[in-house]
């Protein structure tokens, strides 16, 4: 039996956790939406966390944090900078512009899958 194709894949994702999302978990991870499940992978492609969309919330940051996408799976909150992983010299405002597009696409994919 074949696996269903992902409806969203975010590559080169900086993933963090903690109070402000500042504790790094992955510098170049992945976020995958497949078959009603959101999965977060670390830089070695090991699953960090996953959960059904019923237990997932996604929100985009505003202002200077517009490049950050906040994902909550169950009780655990993660910060995602999609497309900014592996680019350590892109920090601050430049990181916001690089990763803002990936967050919009993830939010749209999650909303479409929940509909």
Beta strands, then each sheet from edge to edge (+ up, - down):
strand 1: 8-17
strand 2: 23-34
strand 3: 37-41
strand 4: 47-52
strand 5: 56-60
strand 6: 69-73
strand 7: 76-81
sheet 1: 4+ 3- 2+ 1- 7+ 6- 5+
end
